[in-house]
Amino acid sequence: MLNPEHKLIPFETSPLPLGPWLVFAPHADDETYGMAGSLLKAHAEGIQTHLVVLTDGALGGSAESLVDVRNKEVLQAAKILGISSVDSWQQPDRGLAVSAALVERVCQKISELGVASIFFPGPLELHPDHRNTALLVWSAVQKLGNAAARTNAYSYEIGVQNPVNLFIDITAQRPRKEQAMTVYGSQNEENNYEELVLSLDKGRTFTLDSQVSHAEGFYHYSREQLQLSLQQVTHNIIDLYF
């Protein structure tokens, strides 16, 4: 017998994860496309949120002075989303790699802010910087060990569906998410990202109440899963389908 649907995907939305939050975004825009609705909801509920943008985004378009443009865009988006702090680590776009130095830097940021929940891209994202961001944060959480025992780890979706076990209802936040996405003019002129993102959010309501018009999907990793490699955990999740 194959597992029924409820073993693979939630049939209801959940409350927001505990705050404060720390979001790791591979590029300036991923935090907005991926989880702007949840960030807006967190701000409205008094949850403090922080953002680290890992790369300089230099290869993400043809605009003149693109790195500066994207830095300005993320600060404008962060203001709309109510994000308390933004760090840009300026790693090379499409050159992000897992290194001991960068893992240590992630550890320091998590410890410095004392956050309750951290967010990183899902393991099935297509862009290699997205997947390397997930591997970096995963390695940092494992390195912190007991020091991060009270920190919850979540992956979020950016461009494609990933494993999810938690949905946040962003029906009320959708118009403001659309407003935040328009800030990224340097990216939206490269593709119809805004339409694609809203389609992903709409598609995530398939198993939810009809009153939920849009939802953002996350995967909340257990303590047991965090002891394994991200590759093994991802394989284990996919094996549930068979």
BALOBA-1460 file (C-alpha; in Angstrom, 3 decimals):
// residues 242
<rec num="1" residu="m" x="0.000" y="0.000" z="0.000"/>
<rec num="2" residu="l" x="1.267" y="3.448" z="-0.908"/>
<rec num="3" residu="n" x="1.080" y="6.240" z="1.647"/>
<rec num="4" residu="p" x="-2.146" y="8.316" z="1.471"/>
<rec num="5" residu="e" x="-1.975" y="11.997" z="0.573"/>
<rec num="6" residu="h" x="-1.954" y="13.314" z="4.132"/>
<rec num="7" residu="k" x="1.361" y="11.539" z="4.716"/>
<rec num="8" residu="l" x="2.898" y="13.563" z="1.890"/>
<rec num="9" residu="i" x="1.422" y="17.045" z="2.216"/>
<rec num="10" residu="p" x="-0.544" y="19.097" z="4.781"/>
<rec num="11" residu="f" x="-4.308" y="19.505" z="4.481"/>
<rec num="12" residu="e" x="-4.422" y="22.609" z="6.671"/>
<rec num="13" residu="t" x="-2.386" y="25.744" z="7.298"/>
<rec num="14" residu="s" x="-0.245" y="26.297" z="10.401"/>
<rec num="15" residu="p" x="0.622" y="29.135" z="12.764"/>
<rec num="16" residu="l" x="3.830" y="31.047" z="12.080"/>
<rec num="17" residu="p" x="7.110" y="29.553" z="13.322"/>
<rec num="18" residu="l" x="8.545" y="30.996" z="16.522"/>
<rec num="19" residu="g" x="10.533" y="34.223" z="16.299"/>
<rec num="20" residu="p" x="12.931" y="35.842" z="15.896"/>
<rec num="21" residu="w" x="13.588" y="34.663" z="12.328"/>
<rec num="22" residu="l" x="16.756" y="34.579" z="10.234"/>
<rec num="23" residu="v" x="16.302" y="34.109" z="6.485"/>
<rec num="24" residu="f" x="19.209" y="33.091" z="4.251"/>
<rec num="25" residu="a" x="18.628" y="34.117" z="0.630"/>
<rec num="26" residu="p" x="21.032" y="33.149" z="-2.164"/>
<rec num="27" residu="h" x="20.239" y="36.345" z="-4.089"/>
<rec num="28" residu="a" x="18.444" y="39.600" z="-3.426"/>
<rec num="29" residu="d" x="14.840" y="38.750" z="-4.388"/>
<rec num="30" residu="d" x="14.695" y="35.114" z="-3.229"/>
<rec num="31" residu="e" x="13.411" y="36.109" z="0.206"/>
<rec num="32" residu="t" x="10.556" y="38.041" z="-1.422"/>
<rec num="33" residu="y" x="9.589" y="35.550" z="-4.106"/>
<rec num="34" residu="g" x="9.915" y="32.689" z="-1.637"/>
<rec num="35" residu="m" x="8.332" y="33.912" z="1.577"/>
<rec num="36" residu="a" x="7.263" y="37.566" z="1.447"/>
<rec num="37" residu="g" x="3.752" y="36.710" z="2.581"/>
<rec num="38" residu="s" x="5.041" y="34.943" z="5.673"/>
<rec num="39" residu="l" x="7.494" y="37.758" z="6.410"/>
<rec num="40" residu="l" x="4.656" y="40.286" z="6.200"/>
<rec num="41" residu="k" x="2.539" y="38.143" z="8.496"/>
<rec num="42" residu="a" x="5.433" y="37.813" z="10.944"/>
<rec num="43" residu="h" x="5.921" y="41.578" z="11.045"/>
<rec num="44" residu="a" x="2.210" y="42.098" z="11.708"/>
<rec num="45" residu="e" x="2.412" y="39.625" z="14.608"/>
<rec num="46" residu="g" x="5.431" y="41.360" z="16.145"/>
<rec num="47" residu="i" x="8.003" y="38.739" z="15.139"/>
<rec num="48" residu="q" x="11.419" y="40.231" z="14.434"/>
<rec num="49" residu="t" x="12.944" y="39.093" z="11.140"/>
<rec num="50" residu="h" x="16.496" y="39.303" z="9.760"/>
<rec num="51" residu="l" x="17.902" y="38.648" z="6.297"/>
<rec num="52" residu="v" x="21.289" y="37.541" z="4.952"/>
<rec num="53" residu="v" x="21.793" y="37.775" z="1.178"/>
<rec num="54" residu="l" x="24.698" y="35.512" z="0.304"/>
<rec num="55" residu="t" x="25.723" y="36.529" z="-3.240"/>
<rec num="56" residu="d" x="26.273" y="39.790" z="-5.094"/>
<rec num="57" residu="g" x="23.773" y="38.853" z="-7.830"/>
<rec num="58" residu="a" x="26.150" y="40.139" z="-10.504"/>
<rec num="59" residu="l" x="25.038" y="37.603" z="-13.130"/>
<rec num="60" residu="g" x="21.310" y="38.047" z="-12.634"/>
<rec num="61" residu="g" x="20.552" y="40.477" z="-15.417"/>
<rec num="62" residu="s" x="21.799" y="43.079" z="-17.817"/>
<rec num="63" residu="a" x="21.150" y="46.299" z="-15.906"/>
<rec num="64" residu="e" x="24.038" y="48.718" z="-15.573"/>
<rec num="65" residu="s" x="25.702" y="48.627" z="-12.120"/>
<rec num="66" residu="l" x="23.600" y="45.543" z="-11.381"/>
<rec num="67" residu="v" x="25.160" y="44.771" z="-7.990"/>
<rec num="68" residu="d" x="24.337" y="48.265" z="-6.701"/>
<rec num="69" residu="v" x="20.861" y="48.106" z="-8.204"/>
<rec num="70" residu="r" x="20.097" y="44.797" z="-6.499"/>
<rec num="71" residu="n" x="21.447" y="46.037" z="-3.175"/>
<rec num="72" residu="k" x="19.072" y="49.001" z="-3.358"/>
<rec num="73" residu="e" x="16.173" y="46.756" z="-4.364"/>
<rec num="74" residu="v" x="16.600" y="44.410" z="-1.406"/>
<rec num="75" residu="l" x="16.691" y="47.304" z="1.047"/>
<rec num="76" residu="q" x="13.485" y="48.693" z="-0.455"/>
<rec num="77" residu="a" x="11.807" y="45.280" z="-0.316"/>
<rec num="78" residu="a" x="12.980" y="44.755" z="3.275"/>
<rec num="79" residu="k" x="11.313" y="48.024" z="4.257"/>
<rec num="80" residu="i" x="8.001" y="46.850" z="2.801"/>
<rec num="81" residu="l" x="8.336" y="43.450" z="4.480"/>
<rec num="82" residu="g" x="9.274" y="44.872" z="7.880"/>
<rec num="83" residu="i" x="12.645" y="43.115" z="7.996"/>
<rec num="84" residu="s" x="14.760" y="44.416" z="10.882"/>
<rec num="85" residu="s" x="18.245" y="43.923" z="9.416"/>
<rec num="86" residu="v" x="19.795" y="43.073" z="6.055"/>
<rec num="87" residu="d" x="23.327" y="41.765" z="5.538"/>
<rec num="88" residu="s" x="24.825" y="41.287" z="2.083"/>
<rec num="89" residu="w" x="27.827" y="38.967" z="2.053"/>
<rec num="90" residu="q" x="28.715" y="39.563" z="-1.603"/>
<rec num="91" residu="q" x="29.773" y="36.045" z="-2.504"/>
<rec num="92" residu="p" x="30.172" y="35.482" z="-6.281"/>
<rec num="93" residu="d" x="26.920" y="34.881" z="-8.124"/>
<rec num="94" residu="r" x="26.815" y="31.278" z="-9.432"/>
<rec num="95" residu="g" x="30.035" y="30.751" z="-7.503"/>
<rec num="96" residu="l" x="28.626" y="30.188" z="-4.030"/>
<rec num="97" residu="a" x="30.390" y="27.218" z="-2.455"/>
<rec num="98" residu="v" x="30.383" y="25.418" z="0.863"/>
<rec num="99" residu="s" x="33.590" y="26.286" z="2.702"/>
<rec num="100" residu="a" x="34.694" y="26.047" z="6.324"/>
<rec num="101" residu="a" x="35.016" y="29.837" z="6.510"/>
<rec num="102" residu="l" x="31.515" y="30.476" z="5.188"/>
<rec num="103" residu="v" x="29.966" y="27.787" z="7.391"/>
<rec num="104" residu="e" x="31.619" y="29.475" z="10.379"/>
<rec num="105" residu="r" x="30.218" y="32.821" z="9.284"/>
<rec num="106" residu="v" x="26.717" y="31.340" z="9.156"/>
<rec num="107" residu="c" x="27.251" y="29.871" z="12.635"/>
<rec num="108" residu="q" x="28.310" y="33.246" z="13.979"/>
<rec num="109" residu="k" x="25.264" y="34.963" z="12.502"/>
<rec num="110" residu="i" x="22.864" y="32.427" z="13.984"/>
<rec num="111" residu="s" x="24.536" y="32.708" z="17.394"/>
<rec num="112" residu="e" x="24.798" y="36.495" z="17.279"/>
<rec num="113" residu="l" x="21.068" y="36.992" z="16.683"/>
<rec num="114" residu="g" x="19.878" y="34.155" z="18.929"/>
<rec num="115" residu="v" x="17.048" y="33.366" z="16.529"/>
<rec num="116" residu="a" x="14.392" y="30.731" z="17.106"/>
<rec num="117" residu="s" x="13.809" y="29.900" z="13.434"/>
<rec num="118" residu="i" x="16.114" y="29.869" z="10.421"/>
<rec num="119" residu="f" x="15.075" y="29.584" z="6.783"/>
<rec num="120" residu="f" x="16.973" y="28.434" z="3.693"/>
<rec num="121" residu="p" x="16.011" y="27.338" z="0.161"/>
<rec num="122" residu="g" x="14.582" y="23.884" z="-0.421"/>
<rec num="123" residu="p" x="16.928" y="21.111" z="-1.573"/>
<rec num="124" residu="l" x="15.167" y="20.634" z="-4.927"/>
<rec num="125" residu="e" x="15.670" y="24.208" z="-6.117"/>
<rec num="126" residu="l" x="17.207" y="24.408" z="-9.591"/>
<rec num="127" residu="h" x="19.790" y="27.173" z="-9.207"/>
<rec num="128" residu="p" x="23.055" y="25.818" z="-7.719"/>
<rec num="129" residu="d" x="23.394" y="28.859" z="-5.443"/>
<rec num="130" residu="h" x="20.026" y="27.974" z="-3.919"/>
<rec num="131" residu="r" x="21.102" y="24.418" z="-3.160"/>
<rec num="132" residu="n" x="24.500" y="25.508" z="-1.868"/>
<rec num="133" residu="t" x="22.786" y="27.950" z="0.479"/>
<rec num="134" residu="a" x="20.787" y="25.033" z="1.876"/>
<rec num="135" residu="l" x="23.957" y="22.969" z="2.309"/>
<rec num="136" residu="l" x="25.773" y="25.872" z="4.004"/>
<rec num="137" residu="v" x="23.041" y="26.475" z="6.551"/>
<rec num="138" residu="w" x="22.563" y="22.750" z="7.133"/>
<rec num="139" residu="s" x="26.289" y="22.362" z="7.822"/>
<rec num="140" residu="a" x="26.210" y="25.324" z="10.203"/>
<rec num="141" residu="v" x="23.277" y="23.934" z="12.182"/>
<rec num="142" residu="q" x="25.066" y="20.607" z="12.501"/>
<rec num="143" residu="k" x="28.280" y="22.327" z="13.567"/>
<rec num="144" residu="l" x="26.467" y="24.337" z="16.236"/>
<rec num="145" residu="g" x="24.993" y="21.120" z="17.610"/>
<rec num="146" residu="n" x="23.601" y="21.619" z="21.107"/>
<rec num="147" residu="a" x="24.168" y="25.364" z="20.816"/>
<rec num="148" residu="a" x="21.379" y="25.407" z="18.232"/>
<rec num="149" residu="a" x="19.153" y="22.915" z="20.006"/>
<rec num="150" residu="r" x="16.365" y="25.481" z="20.371"/>
<rec num="151" residu="t" x="16.664" y="26.757" z="16.814"/>
<rec num="152" residu="n" x="14.130" y="25.436" z="14.319"/>
<rec num="153" residu="a" x="15.206" y="24.847" z="10.716"/>
<rec num="154" residu="y" x="12.890" y="25.389" z="7.753"/>
<rec num="155" residu="s" x="13.347" y="25.272" z="4.004"/>
<rec num="156" residu="y" x="11.243" y="27.463" z="1.745"/>
<rec num="157" residu="e" x="10.271" y="27.368" z="-1.920"/>
<rec num="158" residu="i" x="11.496" y="29.940" z="-4.417"/>
<rec num="159" residu="g" x="11.051" y="28.823" z="-8.007"/>
<rec num="160" residu="v" x="9.759" y="25.239" z="-7.883"/>
<rec num="161" residu="q" x="7.899" y="22.910" z="-5.560"/>
<rec num="162" residu="n" x="10.031" y="21.310" z="-2.844"/>
<rec num="163" residu="p" x="9.190" y="18.922" z="-0.001"/>
<rec num="164" residu="v" x="6.768" y="20.688" z="2.357"/>
<rec num="165" residu="n" x="5.113" y="19.778" z="5.641"/>
<rec num="166" residu="l" x="3.833" y="23.215" z="6.615"/>
<rec num="167" residu="f" x="1.697" y="25.797" z="4.827"/>
<rec num="168" residu="i" x="1.279" y="29.465" z="5.771"/>
<rec num="169" residu="d" x="-1.923" y="31.113" z="4.593"/>
<rec num="170" residu="i" x="-0.938" y="34.363" z="2.831"/>
<rec num="171" residu="t" x="-4.349" y="35.207" z="1.389"/>
<rec num="172" residu="a" x="-4.485" y="38.558" z="3.201"/>
<rec num="173" residu="q" x="-0.818" y="39.298" z="2.495"/>
<rec num="174" residu="r" x="-0.892" y="38.553" z="-1.243"/>
<rec num="175" residu="p" x="-1.439" y="42.175" z="-2.409"/>
<rec num="176" residu="r" x="1.511" y="43.390" z="-0.312"/>
<rec num="177" residu="k" x="3.634" y="40.508" z="-1.564"/>
<rec num="178" residu="e" x="2.845" y="41.631" z="-5.099"/>
<rec num="179" residu="q" x="3.914" y="45.157" z="-4.153"/>
<rec num="180" residu="a" x="7.204" y="43.872" z="-2.733"/>
<rec num="181" residu="m" x="7.897" y="41.791" z="-5.834"/>
<rec num="182" residu="t" x="7.537" y="44.818" z="-8.106"/>
<rec num="183" residu="v" x="10.558" y="46.341" z="-6.358"/>
<rec num="184" residu="y" x="12.802" y="43.846" z="-8.155"/>
<rec num="185" residu="g" x="12.605" y="45.516" z="-11.554"/>
<rec num="186" residu="s" x="16.079" y="44.300" z="-12.491"/>
<rec num="187" residu="q" x="14.848" y="40.713" z="-12.177"/>
<rec num="188" residu="n" x="11.269" y="41.021" z="-13.376"/>
<rec num="189" residu="e" x="12.452" y="42.306" z="-16.736"/>
<rec num="190" residu="e" x="14.398" y="39.047" z="-17.178"/>
<rec num="191" residu="n" x="11.356" y="36.768" z="-16.760"/>
<rec num="192" residu="n" x="7.739" y="36.804" z="-15.589"/>
<rec num="193" residu="y" x="8.817" y="35.926" z="-12.045"/>
<rec num="194" residu="e" x="5.903" y="37.676" z="-10.365"/>
<rec num="195" residu="e" x="3.351" y="35.603" z="-12.286"/>
<rec num="196" residu="l" x="5.323" y="32.399" z="-11.738"/>
<rec num="197" residu="v" x="5.601" y="32.982" z="-7.984"/>
<rec num="198" residu="l" x="1.899" y="33.699" z="-7.556"/>
<rec num="199" residu="s" x="1.126" y="30.567" z="-9.571"/>
<rec num="200" residu="l" x="3.292" y="28.524" z="-7.209"/>
<rec num="201" residu="d" x="1.546" y="30.060" z="-4.198"/>
<rec num="202" residu="k" x="-1.849" y="29.375" z="-5.778"/>
<rec num="203" residu="g" x="-0.908" y="25.793" z="-6.590"/>
<rec num="204" residu="r" x="-0.013" y="25.174" z="-2.964"/>
<rec num="205" residu="t" x="-3.693" y="25.552" z="-1.993"/>
<rec num="206" residu="f" x="-4.652" y="22.270" z="-3.716"/>
<rec num="207" residu="t" x="-5.215" y="20.455" z="-0.400"/>
<rec num="208" residu="l" x="-6.339" y="23.487" z="1.607"/>
<rec num="209" residu="d" x="-9.667" y="25.075" z="2.428"/>
<rec num="210" residu="s" x="-11.223" y="26.970" z="-0.479"/>
<rec num="211" residu="q" x="-10.989" y="30.227" z="1.496"/>
<rec num="212" residu="v" x="-7.179" y="30.051" z="1.262"/>
<rec num="213" residu="s" x="-6.394" y="31.713" z="-2.056"/>
<rec num="214" residu="h" x="-2.575" y="31.582" z="-1.758"/>
<rec num="215" residu="a" x="-0.151" y="29.782" z="0.534"/>
<rec num="216" residu="e" x="3.618" y="29.518" z="0.995"/>
<rec num="217" residu="g" x="5.118" y="26.097" z="1.607"/>
<rec num="218" residu="f" x="7.888" y="25.184" z="4.041"/>
<rec num="219" residu="y" x="9.524" y="22.063" z="5.408"/>
<rec num="220" residu="h" x="10.191" y="21.965" z="9.156"/>
<rec num="221" residu="y" x="13.052" y="19.573" z="9.857"/>
<rec num="222" residu="s" x="13.039" y="17.434" z="12.981"/>
<rec num="223" residu="r" x="15.991" y="17.078" z="15.362"/>
<rec num="224" residu="e" x="16.461" y="13.541" z="14.088"/>
<rec num="225" residu="q" x="16.603" y="14.697" z="10.484"/>
<rec num="226" residu="l" x="19.166" y="17.370" z="11.330"/>
<rec num="227" residu="q" x="21.566" y="14.638" z="12.432"/>
<rec num="228" residu="l" x="21.648" y="13.260" z="8.872"/>
<rec num="229" residu="s" x="22.926" y="14.756" z="5.636"/>
<rec num="230" residu="l" x="20.512" y="16.956" z="3.700"/>
<rec num="231" residu="q" x="20.892" y="14.563" z="0.772"/>
<rec num="232" residu="q" x="19.796" y="11.599" z="2.909"/>
<rec num="233" residu="v" x="16.872" y="13.503" z="4.404"/>
<rec num="234" residu="t" x="15.686" y="14.527" z="0.936"/>
<rec num="235" residu="h" x="15.895" y="10.940" z="-0.301"/>
<rec num="236" residu="n" x="13.953" y="9.754" z="2.738"/>
<rec num="237" residu="i" x="11.185" y="12.266" z="2.049"/>
<rec num="238" residu="i" x="10.932" y="11.254" z="-1.606"/>
<rec num="239" residu="d" x="10.867" y="7.568" z="-0.612"/>
<rec num="240" residu="l" x="7.579" y="8.256" z="1.193"/>
<rec num="241" residu="y" x="5.936" y="8.451" z="-2.235"/>
<rec num="242" residu="f" x="6.821" y="4.835" z="-2.960"/>
